Amino acid sequence: MINMMIDNINNNVINVEGVIRIKQALLKETIQEKWQLSTLDKNFYQDYKDIVDTEMTSMLHTLIRIRHAKIILLSNGIFDSNQASKLTCEELQLYATLCAANTKHRNGEINI
């Protein structure tokens, strides 16, 4: 019984820390210019792959939408490619895929 109570307390602390971490990341991202990325840990999203909390999921989706828009700009060469160093592992893969598609399009290999 006591172990269950301790586990529940630990889970609540982890959830609160997760919410705070996502809120901080979202705030940092929204105050950046549209061509600037804030730095996230390389494994930021992997820490939240199993979340079921609705508030955390909503905030995480907002963060992802904002960052994806910036990554699209980055892949088009709109801003400094040094921003790529601020990407997570998943975002780096998206960036590489978009850059490759942009190069193929510029070379006439892909027609849209």
Biopython code that builds the backbone (N, CA, C, O; Angstrom):
import numpy as np
from Bio.PDB.StructureBuilder import StructureBuilder

atoms = [
    (1, "MET", "N", (0.822, -1.199, 0.000)),
    (1, "MET", "CA", (0.000, 0.000, 0.000)),
    (1, "MET", "C", (0.862, 1.257, 0.000)),
    (1, "MET", "O", (0.635, 2.175, -0.788)),
    (2, "ILE", "N", (1.848, 1.291, 0.884)),
    (2, "ILE", "CA", (2.722, 2.458, 0.964)),
    (2, "ILE", "C", (3.538, 2.591, -0.325)),
    (2, "ILE", "O", (3.767, 3.700, -0.806)),
    (3, "ASN", "N", (3.980, 1.448, -0.884)),
    (3, "ASN", "CA", (4.743, 1.490, -2.140)),
    (3, "ASN", "C", (3.910, 2.073, -3.273)),
    (3, "ASN", "O", (4.425, 2.826, -4.099)),
    (4, "MET", "N", (2.613, 1.726, -3.317)),
    (4, "MET", "CA", (1.726, 2.284, -4.345)),
    (4, "MET", "C", (1.594, 3.793, -4.180)),
    (4, "MET", "O", (1.587, 4.531, -5.166)),
    (5, "MET", "N", (1.489, 4.246, -2.947)),
    (5, "MET", "CA", (1.371, 5.682, -2.702)),
    (5, "MET", "C", (2.653, 6.407, -3.125)),
    (5, "MET", "O", (2.591, 7.490, -3.705)),
    (6, "ILE", "N", (3.794, 5.820, -2.839)),
    (6, "ILE", "CA", (5.075, 6.418, -3.227)),
    (6, "ILE", "C", (5.188, 6.454, -4.747)),
    (6, "ILE", "O", (5.643, 7.447, -5.315)),
    (7, "ASP", "N", (4.771, 5.368, -5.408)),
    (7, "ASP", "CA", (4.799, 5.340, -6.878)),
    (7, "ASP", "C", (3.904, 6.430, -7.466)),
    (7, "ASP", "O", (4.292, 7.096, -8.426)),
    (8, "ASN", "N", (2.707, 6.618, -6.897)),
    (8, "ASN", "CA", (1.798, 7.658, -7.374)),
    (8, "ASN", "C", (2.406, 9.049, -7.201)),
    (8, "ASN", "O", (2.297, 9.894, -8.090)),
    (9, "ILE", "N", (3.044, 9.282, -6.061)),
    (9, "ILE", "CA", (3.697, 10.574, -5.808)),
    (9, "ILE", "C", (4.820, 10.790, -6.816)),
    (9, "ILE", "O", (4.950, 11.877, -7.379)),
    (10, "ASN", "N", (5.637, 9.753, -7.046)),
    (10, "ASN", "CA", (6.738, 9.860, -8.004)),
    (10, "ASN", "C", (6.220, 10.137, -9.412)),
    (10, "ASN", "O", (6.801, 10.949, -10.132)),
    (11, "ASN", "N", (5.135, 9.473, -9.815)),
    (11, "ASN", "CA", (4.547, 9.707, -11.139)),
    (11, "ASN", "C", (4.029, 11.130, -11.276)),
    (11, "ASN", "O", (4.184, 11.751, -12.328)),
    (12, "ASN", "N", (3.411, 11.653, -10.214)),
    (12, "ASN", "CA", (2.913, 13.029, -10.252)),
    (12, "ASN", "C", (4.057, 14.026, -10.376)),
    (12, "ASN", "O", (3.946, 15.015, -11.101)),
    (13, "VAL", "N", (5.163, 13.769, -9.668)),
    (13, "VAL", "CA", (6.328, 14.649, -9.752)),
    (13, "VAL", "C", (6.900, 14.618, -11.162)),
    (13, "VAL", "O", (7.254, 15.662, -11.710)),
    (14, "ILE", "N", (6.995, 13.426, -11.755)),
    (14, "ILE", "CA", (7.508, 13.295, -13.122)),
    (14, "ILE", "C", (6.602, 14.040, -14.093)),
    (14, "ILE", "O", (7.093, 14.730, -14.986)),
    (15, "ASN", "N", (5.279, 13.912, -13.933)),
    (15, "ASN", "CA", (4.342, 14.611, -14.820)),
    (15, "ASN", "C", (4.490, 16.120, -14.696)),
    (15, "ASN", "O", (4.480, 16.825, -15.705)),
    (16, "VAL", "N", (4.626, 16.623, -13.475)),
    (16, "VAL", "CA", (4.787, 18.062, -13.269)),
    (16, "VAL", "C", (6.085, 18.532, -13.902)),
    (16, "VAL", "O", (6.107, 19.568, -14.566)),
    (17, "GLU", "N", (7.157, 17.793, -13.707)),
    (17, "GLU", "CA", (8.440, 18.154, -14.314)),
    (17, "GLU", "C", (8.342, 18.132, -15.835)),
    (17, "GLU", "O", (8.916, 18.989, -16.507)),
    (18, "GLY", "N", (7.620, 17.160, -16.381)),
    (18, "GLY", "CA", (7.432, 17.077, -17.827)),
    (18, "GLY", "C", (6.660, 18.259, -18.372)),
    (18, "GLY", "O", (7.017, 18.812, -19.411)),
    (19, "VAL", "N", (5.600, 18.650, -17.674)),
    (19, "VAL", "CA", (4.801, 19.801, -18.092)),
    (19, "VAL", "C", (5.663, 21.061, -18.053)),
    (19, "VAL", "O", (5.623, 21.870, -18.980)),
    (20, "ILE", "N", (6.431, 21.226, -17.002)),
    (20, "ILE", "CA", (7.290, 22.409, -16.873)),
    (20, "ILE", "C", (8.317, 22.436, -17.995)),
    (20, "ILE", "O", (8.560, 23.485, -18.591)),
    (21, "ARG", "N", (8.916, 21.298, -18.282)),
    (21, "ARG", "CA", (9.944, 21.225, -19.331)),
    (21, "ARG", "C", (9.361, 21.563, -20.709)),
    (21, "ARG", "O", (9.980, 22.288, -21.488)),
    (22, "ILE", "N", (8.171, 21.036, -21.002)),
    (22, "ILE", "CA", (7.534, 21.329, -22.292)),
    (22, "ILE", "C", (7.125, 22.799, -22.348)),
    (22, "ILE", "O", (7.306, 23.448, -23.378)),
    (23, "LYS", "N", (6.575, 23.336, -21.254)),
    (23, "LYS", "CA", (6.183, 24.750, -21.228)),
    (23, "LYS", "C", (7.396, 25.649, -21.449)),
    (23, "LYS", "O", (7.309, 26.641, -22.172)),
    (24, "GLN", "N", (8.516, 25.311, -20.837)),
    (24, "GLN", "CA", (9.728, 26.108, -21.024)),
    (24, "GLN", "C", (10.197, 26.057, -22.471)),
    (24, "GLN", "O", (10.562, 27.083, -23.043)),
    (25, "ALA", "N", (10.188, 24.873, -23.061)),
    (25, "ALA", "CA", (10.613, 24.724, -24.455)),
    (25, "ALA", "C", (9.684, 25.501, -25.379)),
    (25, "ALA", "O", (10.142, 26.162, -26.310)),
    (26, "LEU", "N", (8.392, 25.425, -25.126)),
    (26, "LEU", "CA", (7.408, 26.139, -25.944)),
    (26, "LEU", "C", (7.585, 27.651, -25.811)),
    (26, "LEU", "O", (7.530, 28.371, -26.808)),
    (27, "LEU", "N", (7.795, 28.130, -24.603)),
    (27, "LEU", "CA", (8.006, 29.558, -24.385)),
    (27, "LEU", "C", (9.276, 30.028, -25.104)),
    (27, "LEU", "O", (9.260, 31.058, -25.778)),
    (28, "LYS", "N", (10.359, 29.289, -24.966)),
    (28, "LYS", "CA", (11.611, 29.652, -25.635)),
    (28, "LYS", "C", (11.422, 29.699, -27.155)),
    (28, "LYS", "O", (11.955, 30.582, -27.828)),
    (29, "GLU", "N", (10.663, 28.747, -27.683)),
    (29, "GLU", "CA", (10.468, 28.685, -29.129)),
    (29, "GLU", "C", (9.602, 29.833, -29.630)),
    (29, "GLU", "O", (9.860, 30.380, -30.702)),
    (30, "THR", "N", (8.588, 30.199, -28.874)),
    (30, "THR", "CA", (7.681, 31.250, -29.333)),
    (30, "THR", "C", (8.320, 32.633, -29.250)),
    (30, "THR", "O", (7.921, 33.526, -29.997)),
    (31, "ILE", "N", (9.297, 32.842, -28.368)),
    (31, "ILE", "CA", (9.927, 34.156, -28.293)),
    (31, "ILE", "C", (11.061, 34.309, -29.307)),
    (31, "ILE", "O", (11.552, 35.418, -29.519)),
    (32, "GLN", "N", (11.477, 33.221, -29.929)),
    (32, "GLN", "CA", (12.489, 33.296, -30.986)),
    (32, "GLN", "C", (11.872, 33.893, -32.246)),
    (32, "GLN", "O", (10.667, 33.784, -32.473)),
    (33, "GLU", "N", (12.714, 34.524, -33.061)),
    (33, "GLU", "CA", (12.255, 35.006, -34.360)),
    (33, "GLU", "C", (11.855, 33.806, -35.212)),
    (33, "GLU", "O", (12.247, 32.676, -34.920)),
    (34, "LYS", "N", (11.073, 34.049, -36.267)),
    (34, "LYS", "CA", (10.575, 32.933, -37.072)),
    (34, "LYS", "C", (11.671, 32.181, -37.793)),
    (34, "LYS", "O", (11.440, 31.068, -38.267)),
    (35, "TRP", "N", (12.863, 32.757, -37.890)),
    (35, "TRP", "CA", (13.967, 32.082, -38.561)),
    (35, "TRP", "C", (15.014, 31.569, -37.563)),
    (35, "TRP", "O", (16.094, 31.133, -37.961)),
    (36, "GLN", "N", (14.690, 31.623, -36.274)),
    (36, "GLN", "CA", (15.615, 31.161, -35.240)),
    (36, "GLN", "C", (15.001, 29.999, -34.464)),
    (36, "GLN", "O", (13.823, 30.030, -34.108)),
    (37, "LEU", "N", (15.802, 28.990, -34.211)),
    (37, "LEU", "CA", (15.375, 27.855, -33.394)),
    (37, "LEU", "C", (15.982, 27.964, -32.007)),
    (37, "LEU", "O", (17.121, 28.404, -31.852)),
    (38, "SER", "N", (15.223, 27.564, -31.008)),
    (38, "SER", "CA", (15.812, 27.408, -29.683)),
    (38, "SER", "C", (16.468, 26.029, -29.639)),
    (38, "SER", "O", (16.153, 25.162, -30.454)),
    (39, "THR", "N", (17.356, 25.833, -28.711)),
    (39, "THR", "CA", (18.062, 24.562, -28.614)),
    (39, "THR", "C", (17.268, 23.591, -27.750)),
    (39, "THR", "O", (16.864, 23.921, -26.635)),
    (40, "LEU", "N", (17.051, 22.392, -28.277)),
    (40, "LEU", "CA", (16.434, 21.308, -27.513)),
    (40, "LEU", "C", (17.465, 20.190, -27.364)),
    (40, "LEU", "O", (18.361, 20.043, -28.195)),
    (41, "ASP", "N", (17.327, 19.413, -26.305)),
    (41, "ASP", "CA", (18.173, 18.220, -26.167)),
    (41, "ASP", "C", (17.981, 17.341, -27.382)),
    (41, "ASP", "O", (16.888, 17.287, -27.945)),
    (42, "LYS", "N", (19.020, 16.658, -27.789)),
    (42, "LYS", "CA", (18.949, 15.785, -28.969)),
    (42, "LYS", "C", (17.850, 14.732, -28.827)),
    (42, "LYS", "O", (17.274, 14.306, -29.828)),
    (43, "ASN", "N", (17.555, 14.310, -27.607)),
    (43, "ASN", "CA", (16.548, 13.265, -27.376)),
    (43, "ASN", "C", (15.287, 13.816, -26.717)),
    (43, "ASN", "O", (14.577, 13.083, -26.028)),
    (44, "PHE", "N", (15.007, 15.086, -26.918)),
    (44, "PHE", "CA", (13.873, 15.747, -26.261)),
    (44, "PHE", "C", (12.563, 15.001, -26.484)),
    (44, "PHE", "O", (11.856, 14.701, -25.522)),
    (45, "TYR", "N", (12.228, 14.698, -27.726)),
    (45, "TYR", "CA", (10.936, 14.077, -28.035)),
    (45, "TYR", "C", (10.851, 12.636, -27.537)),
    (45, "TYR", "O", (9.767, 12.163, -27.195)),
    (46, "GLN", "N", (11.967, 11.947, -27.495)),
    (46, "GLN", "CA", (11.961, 10.559, -27.031)),
    (46, "GLN", "C", (11.545, 10.462, -25.571)),
    (46, "GLN", "O", (10.999, 9.444, -25.146)),
    (47, "ASP", "N", (11.802, 11.516, -24.801)),
    (47, "ASP", "CA", (11.385, 11.520, -23.395)),
    (47, "ASP", "C", (9.869, 11.550, -23.243)),
    (47, "ASP", "O", (9.343, 11.226, -22.179)),
    (48, "TYR", "N", (9.166, 11.939, -24.306)),
    (48, "TYR", "CA", (7.714, 12.097, -24.226)),
    (48, "TYR", "C", (6.952, 11.165, -25.162)),
    (48, "TYR", "O", (5.786, 11.416, -25.465)),
    (49, "LYS", "N", (7.583, 10.114, -25.616)),
    (49, "LYS", "CA", (6.931, 9.238, -26.589)),
    (49, "LYS", "C", (5.734, 8.490, -26.020)),
    (49, "LYS", "O", (4.867, 8.064, -26.783)),
    (50, "ASP", "N", (5.659, 8.319, -24.720)),
    (50, "ASP", "CA", (4.572, 7.549, -24.114)),
    (50, "ASP", "C", (3.610, 8.401, -23.293)),
    (50, "ASP", "O", (2.896, 7.866, -22.445)),
    (51, "ILE", "N", (3.573, 9.708, -23.522)),
    (51, "ILE", "CA", (2.713, 10.557, -22.699)),
    (51, "ILE", "C", (1.245, 10.327, -23.032)),
    (51, "ILE", "O", (0.876, 10.094, -24.183)),
    (52, "VAL", "N", (0.438, 10.398, -22.015)),
    (52, "VAL", "CA", (-1.007, 10.261, -22.197)),
    (52, "VAL", "C", (-1.740, 11.474, -21.641)),
    (52, "VAL", "O", (-2.953, 11.599, -21.813)),
    (53, "ASP", "N", (-1.020, 12.361, -20.981)),
    (53, "ASP", "CA", (-1.608, 13.561, -20.415)),
    (53, "ASP", "C", (-2.040, 14.504, -21.539)),
    (53, "ASP", "O", (-1.233, 14.854, -22.400)),
    (54, "THR", "N", (-3.292, 14.909, -21.532)),
    (54, "THR", "CA", (-3.849, 15.733, -22.605)),
    (54, "THR", "C", (-3.182, 17.099, -22.691)),
    (54, "THR", "O", (-2.889, 17.579, -23.786)),
    (55, "GLU", "N", (-2.940, 17.724, -21.550)),
    (55, "GLU", "CA", (-2.306, 19.044, -21.545)),
    (55, "GLU", "C", (-0.892, 18.958, -22.134)),
    (55, "GLU", "O", (-0.499, 19.801, -22.940)),
    (56, "MET", "N", (-0.140, 17.942, -21.729)),
    (56, "MET", "CA", (1.219, 17.783, -22.239)),
    (56, "MET", "C", (1.205, 17.498, -23.737)),
    (56, "MET", "O", (2.032, 18.029, -24.479)),
    (57, "THR", "N", (0.274, 16.666, -24.181)),
    (57, "THR", "CA", (0.177, 16.325, -25.599)),
    (57, "THR", "C", (-0.138, 17.561, -26.429)),
    (57, "THR", "O", (0.459, 17.765, -27.486)),
    (58, "SER", "N", (-1.051, 18.373, -25.970)),
    (58, "SER", "CA", (-1.432, 19.583, -26.687)),
    (58, "SER", "C", (-0.250, 20.545, -26.799)),
    (58, "SER", "O", (0.010, 21.087, -27.872)),
    (59, "MET", "N", (0.460, 20.755, -25.700)),
    (59, "MET", "CA", (1.618, 21.652, -25.719)),
    (59, "MET", "C", (2.721, 21.106, -26.617)),
    (59, "MET", "O", (3.375, 21.860, -27.337)),
    (60, "LEU", "N", (2.922, 19.805, -26.571)),
    (60, "LEU", "CA", (3.952, 19.178, -27.392)),
    (60, "LEU", "C", (3.609, 19.307, -28.872)),
    (60, "LEU", "O", (4.494, 19.567, -29.687)),
    (61, "HIS", "N", (2.350, 19.130, -29.229)),
    (61, "HIS", "CA", (1.918, 19.297, -30.627)),
    (61, "HIS", "C", (2.140, 20.731, -31.099)),
    (61, "HIS", "O", (2.565, 20.953, -32.232)),
    (62, "THR", "N", (1.857, 21.694, -30.241)),
    (62, "THR", "CA", (2.091, 23.097, -30.594)),
    (62, "THR", "C", (3.574, 23.349, -30.832)),
    (62, "THR", "O", (3.950, 24.003, -31.805)),
    (63, "LEU", "N", (4.409, 22.833, -29.946)),
    (63, "LEU", "CA", (5.856, 22.975, -30.102)),
    (63, "LEU", "C", (6.329, 22.346, -31.415)),
    (63, "LEU", "O", (7.138, 22.931, -32.134)),
    (64, "ILE", "N", (5.825, 21.170, -31.715)),
    (64, "ILE", "CA", (6.219, 20.477, -32.948)),
    (64, "ILE", "C", (5.802, 21.284, -34.171)),
    (64, "ILE", "O", (6.586, 21.428, -35.108)),
    (65, "ARG", "N", (4.569, 21.816, -34.178)),
    (65, "ARG", "CA", (4.097, 22.619, -35.323)),
    (65, "ARG", "C", (4.987, 23.835, -35.555)),
    (65, "ARG", "O", (5.363, 24.124, -36.691)),
    (66, "ILE", "N", (5.320, 24.541, -34.491)),
    (66, "ILE", "CA", (6.158, 25.735, -34.608)),
    (66, "ILE", "C", (7.534, 25.361, -35.153)),
    (66, "ILE", "O", (8.049, 26.018, -36.058)),
    (67, "ARG", "N", (8.122, 24.308, -34.601)),
    (67, "ARG", "CA", (9.463, 23.910, -35.027)),
    (67, "ARG", "C", (9.462, 23.365, -36.444)),
    (67, "ARG", "O", (10.405, 23.614, -37.195)),
    (68, "HIS", "N", (8.429, 22.629, -36.827)),
    (68, "HIS", "CA", (8.373, 22.110, -38.206)),
    (68, "HIS", "C", (8.320, 23.254, -39.218)),
    (68, "HIS", "O", (8.958, 23.177, -40.268)),
    (69, "ALA", "N", (7.574, 24.305, -38.917)),
    (69, "ALA", "CA", (7.520, 25.457, -39.820)),
    (69, "ALA", "C", (8.908, 26.072, -39.970)),
    (69, "ALA", "O", (9.302, 26.449, -41.073)),
    (70, "LYS", "N", (9.641, 26.175, -38.882)),
    (70, "LYS", "CA", (10.993, 26.727, -38.934)),
    (70, "LYS", "C", (11.946, 25.799, -39.683)),
    (70, "LYS", "O", (12.836, 26.267, -40.393)),
    (71, "ILE", "N", (11.767, 24.503, -39.530)),
    (71, "ILE", "CA", (12.620, 23.536, -40.225)),
    (71, "ILE", "C", (12.384, 23.607, -41.731)),
    (71, "ILE", "O", (13.322, 23.463, -42.516)),
    (72, "ILE", "N", (11.145, 23.827, -42.131)),
    (72, "ILE", "CA", (10.853, 23.985, -43.559)),
    (72, "ILE", "C", (11.591, 25.206, -44.102)),
    (72, "ILE", "O", (12.185, 25.141, -45.178)),
    (73, "LEU", "N", (11.558, 26.309, -43.371)),
    (73, "LEU", "CA", (12.310, 27.499, -43.788)),
    (73, "LEU", "C", (13.803, 27.194, -43.855)),
    (73, "LEU", "O", (14.484, 27.573, -44.808)),
    (74, "LEU", "N", (14.289, 26.521, -42.856)),
    (74, "LEU", "CA", (15.705, 26.155, -42.803)),
    (74, "LEU", "C", (16.104, 25.304, -44.000)),
    (74, "LEU", "O", (17.160, 25.519, -44.596)),
    (75, "SER", "N", (15.269, 24.346, -44.349)),
    (75, "SER", "CA", (15.594, 23.440, -45.456)),
    (75, "SER", "C", (15.565, 24.140, -46.808)),
    (75, "SER", "O", (16.198, 23.682, -47.760)),
    (76, "ASN", "N", (14.835, 25.247, -46.897)),
    (76, "ASN", "CA", (14.800, 26.035, -48.127)),
    (76, "ASN", "C", (15.951, 27.022, -48.208)),
    (76, "ASN", "O", (16.057, 27.783, -49.170)),
    (77, "GLY", "N", (16.805, 27.010, -47.207)),
    (77, "GLY", "CA", (17.944, 27.913, -47.200)),
    (77, "GLY", "C", (17.569, 29.334, -46.845)),
    (77, "GLY", "O", (18.314, 30.268, -47.142)),
    (78, "ILE", "N", (16.413, 29.508, -46.208)),
    (78, "ILE", "CA", (15.934, 30.841, -45.862)),
    (78, "ILE", "C", (16.792, 31.462, -44.765)),
    (78, "ILE", "O", (17.021, 32.672, -44.765)),
    (79, "PHE", "N", (17.260, 30.653, -43.846)),
    (79, "PHE", "CA", (18.127, 31.199, -42.809)),
    (79, "PHE", "C", (19.333, 30.310, -42.582)),
    (79, "PHE", "O", (19.444, 29.231, -43.164)),
    (80, "ASP", "N", (20.216, 30.761, -41.749)),
    (80, "ASP", "CA", (21.520, 30.164, -41.514)),
    (80, "ASP", "C", (21.430, 28.672, -41.195)),
    (80, "ASP", "O", (20.715, 28.262, -40.281)),
    (81, "SER", "N", (22.156, 27.881, -41.952)),
    (81, "SER", "CA", (22.111, 26.430, -41.742)),
    (81, "SER", "C", (22.775, 26.017, -40.433)),
    (81, "SER", "O", (22.671, 24.855, -40.040)),
    (82, "ASN", "N", (23.455, 26.932, -39.748)),
    (82, "ASN", "CA", (23.987, 26.608, -38.415)),
    (82, "ASN", "C", (22.861, 26.320, -37.433)),
    (82, "ASN", "O", (23.084, 25.709, -36.388)),
    (83, "GLN", "N", (21.661, 26.757, -37.767)),
    (83, "GLN", "CA", (20.500, 26.461, -36.929)),
    (83, "GLN", "C", (20.252, 24.953, -36.853)),
    (83, "GLN", "O", (19.636, 24.469, -35.903)),
    (84, "ALA", "N", (20.729, 24.218, -37.845)),
    (84, "ALA", "CA", (20.533, 22.766, -37.860)),
    (84, "ALA", "C", (21.162, 22.103, -36.644)),
    (84, "ALA", "O", (20.739, 21.017, -36.246)),
    (85, "SER", "N", (22.156, 22.733, -36.053)),
    (85, "SER", "CA", (22.794, 22.154, -34.866)),
    (85, "SER", "C", (21.863, 22.178, -33.659)),
    (85, "SER", "O", (22.148, 21.522, -32.657)),
    (86, "LYS", "N", (20.772, 22.907, -33.727)),
    (86, "LYS", "CA", (19.817, 23.005, -32.624)),
    (86, "LYS", "C", (18.679, 21.998, -32.748)),
    (86, "LYS", "O", (17.758, 21.998, -31.932)),
    (87, "LEU", "N", (18.738, 21.141, -33.767)),
    (87, "LEU", "CA", (17.660, 20.182, -34.016)),
    (87, "LEU", "C", (17.809, 18.927, -33.176)),
    (87, "LEU", "O", (18.917, 18.520, -32.824)),
    (88, "THR", "N", (16.668, 18.320, -32.862)),
    (88, "THR", "CA", (16.683, 17.012, -32.202)),
    (88, "THR", "C", (17.003, 15.950, -33.249)),
    (88, "THR", "O", (17.084, 16.256, -34.439)),
    (89, "CYS", "N", (17.183, 14.722, -32.818)),
    (89, "CYS", "CA", (17.474, 13.621, -33.751)),
    (89, "CYS", "C", (16.373, 13.482, -34.809)),
    (89, "CYS", "O", (16.664, 13.341, -35.997)),
    (90, "GLU", "N", (15.129, 13.522, -34.380)),
    (90, "GLU", "CA", (14.001, 13.379, -35.307)),
    (90, "GLU", "C", (13.922, 14.564, -36.267)),
    (90, "GLU", "O", (13.656, 14.392, -37.457)),
    (91, "GLU", "N", (14.151, 15.752, -35.747)),
    (91, "GLU", "CA", (14.096, 16.949, -36.582)),
    (91, "GLU", "C", (15.239, 16.974, -37.593)),
    (91, "GLU", "O", (15.076, 17.452, -38.715)),
    (92, "LEU", "N", (16.375, 16.465, -37.193)),
    (92, "LEU", "CA", (17.515, 16.409, -38.107)),
    (92, "LEU", "C", (17.208, 15.511, -39.294)),
    (92, "LEU", "O", (17.596, 15.817, -40.422)),
    (93, "GLN", "N", (16.514, 14.404, -39.048)),
    (93, "GLN", "CA", (16.111, 13.509, -40.133)),
    (93, "GLN", "C", (15.115, 14.200, -41.063)),
    (93, "GLN", "O", (15.222, 14.083, -42.283)),
    (94, "LEU", "N", (14.156, 14.913, -40.496)),
    (94, "LEU", "CA", (13.199, 15.668, -41.296)),
    (94, "LEU", "C", (13.918, 16.721, -42.131)),
    (94, "LEU", "O", (13.635, 16.875, -43.319)),
    (95, "TYR", "N", (14.840, 17.440, -41.515)),
    (95, "TYR", "CA", (15.621, 18.464, -42.212)),
    (95, "TYR", "C", (16.379, 17.863, -43.391)),
    (95, "TYR", "O", (16.355, 18.416, -44.491)),
    (96, "ALA", "N", (17.049, 16.739, -43.169)),
    (96, "ALA", "CA", (17.822, 16.092, -44.237)),
    (96, "ALA", "C", (16.914, 15.658, -45.384)),
    (96, "ALA", "O", (17.268, 15.823, -46.552)),
    (97, "THR", "N", (15.751, 15.107, -45.061)),
    (97, "THR", "CA", (14.800, 14.668, -46.081)),
    (97, "THR", "C", (14.298, 15.858, -46.899)),
    (97, "THR", "O", (14.222, 15.780, -48.125)),
    (98, "LEU", "N", (13.959, 16.949, -46.230)),
    (98, "LEU", "CA", (13.479, 18.144, -46.923)),
    (98, "LEU", "C", (14.568, 18.770, -47.792)),
    (98, "LEU", "O", (14.298, 19.210, -48.909)),
    (99, "CYS", "N", (15.803, 18.809, -47.276)),
    (99, "CYS", "CA", (16.921, 19.362, -48.066)),
    (99, "CYS", "C", (17.149, 18.532, -49.330)),
    (99, "CYS", "O", (17.368, 19.083, -50.408)),
    (100, "ALA", "N", (17.098, 17.215, -49.193)),
    (100, "ALA", "CA", (17.283, 16.335, -50.356)),
    (100, "ALA", "C", (16.174, 16.556, -51.381)),
    (100, "ALA", "O", (16.442, 16.615, -52.582)),
    (101, "ALA", "N", (14.942, 16.679, -50.919)),
    (101, "ALA", "CA", (13.820, 16.917, -51.837)),
    (101, "ALA", "C", (13.954, 18.278, -52.515)),
    (101, "ALA", "O", (13.672, 18.405, -53.706)),
    (102, "ASN", "N", (14.381, 19.293, -51.771)),
    (102, "ASN", "CA", (14.578, 20.622, -52.359)),
    (102, "ASN", "C", (15.661, 20.595, -53.430)),
    (102, "ASN", "O", (15.516, 21.223, -54.479)),
    (103, "THR", "N", (16.735, 19.878, -53.171)),
    (103, "THR", "CA", (17.819, 19.770, -54.150)),
    (103, "THR", "C", (17.339, 19.070, -55.407)),
    (103, "THR", "O", (17.642, 19.513, -56.515)),
    (104, "LYS", "N", (16.595, 17.984, -55.252)),
    (104, "LYS", "CA", (16.058, 17.273, -56.417)),
    (104, "LYS", "C", (15.105, 18.161, -57.207)),
    (104, "LYS", "O", (15.099, 18.133, -58.438)),
    (105, "HIS", "N", (14.305, 18.947, -56.501)),
    (105, "HIS", "CA", (13.355, 19.848, -57.176)),
    (105, "HIS", "C", (14.114, 20.925, -57.962)),
    (105, "HIS", "O", (13.767, 21.223, -59.105)),
    (106, "ARG", "N", (15.142, 21.501, -57.350)),
    (106, "ARG", "CA", (15.933, 22.529, -58.035)),
    (106, "ARG", "C", (16.645, 21.967, -59.265)),
    (106, "ARG", "O", (16.825, 22.672, -60.258)),
    (107, "ASN", "N", (17.047, 20.704, -59.197)),
    (107, "ASN", "CA", (17.734, 20.060, -60.313)),
    (107, "ASN", "C", (16.772, 19.512, -61.368)),
    (107, "ASN", "O", (17.204, 18.928, -62.362)),
    (108, "GLY", "N", (15.487, 19.699, -61.154)),
    (108, "GLY", "CA", (14.496, 19.254, -62.118)),
    (108, "GLY", "C", (14.160, 17.777, -62.033)),
    (108, "GLY", "O", (13.481, 17.248, -62.913)),
    (109, "GLU", "N", (14.622, 17.103, -60.992)),
    (109, "GLU", "CA", (14.349, 15.680, -60.843)),
    (109, "GLU", "C", (12.947, 15.438, -60.296)),
    (109, "GLU", "O", (12.381, 14.363, -60.489)),
    (110, "ILE", "N", (12.390, 16.429, -59.618)),
    (110, "ILE", "CA", (11.038, 16.334, -59.066)),
    (110, "ILE", "C", (10.245, 17.508, -59.607)),
    (110, "ILE", "O", (10.661, 18.660, -59.477)),
    (111, "ASN", "N", (9.118, 17.220, -60.206)),
    (111, "ASN", "CA", (8.222, 18.280, -60.669)),
    (111, "ASN", "C", (6.961, 18.260, -59.831)),
    (111, "ASN", "O", (6.329, 17.220, -59.646)),
    (112, "ILE", "N", (6.618, 19.407, -59.340)),
    (112, "ILE", "CA", (5.419, 19.509, -58.509)),
    (112, "ILE", "C", (4.328, 20.201, -59.276)),
    (112, "ILE", "O", (3.229, 20.389, -58.755)),
]
sb = StructureBuilder()
sb.init_structure("model")
sb.init_model(0)
sb.init_chain("A")
sb.init_seg("    ")
for serial, (resi, resn, name, xyz) in enumerate(atoms, 1):
    if name == "N":
        sb.init_residue(resn, " ", resi, " ")
    sb.init_atom(name, np.array(xyz, "f"), 0.0, 1.0, " ", f" {name:<3s}", serial, name[0])
structure = sb.get_structure()
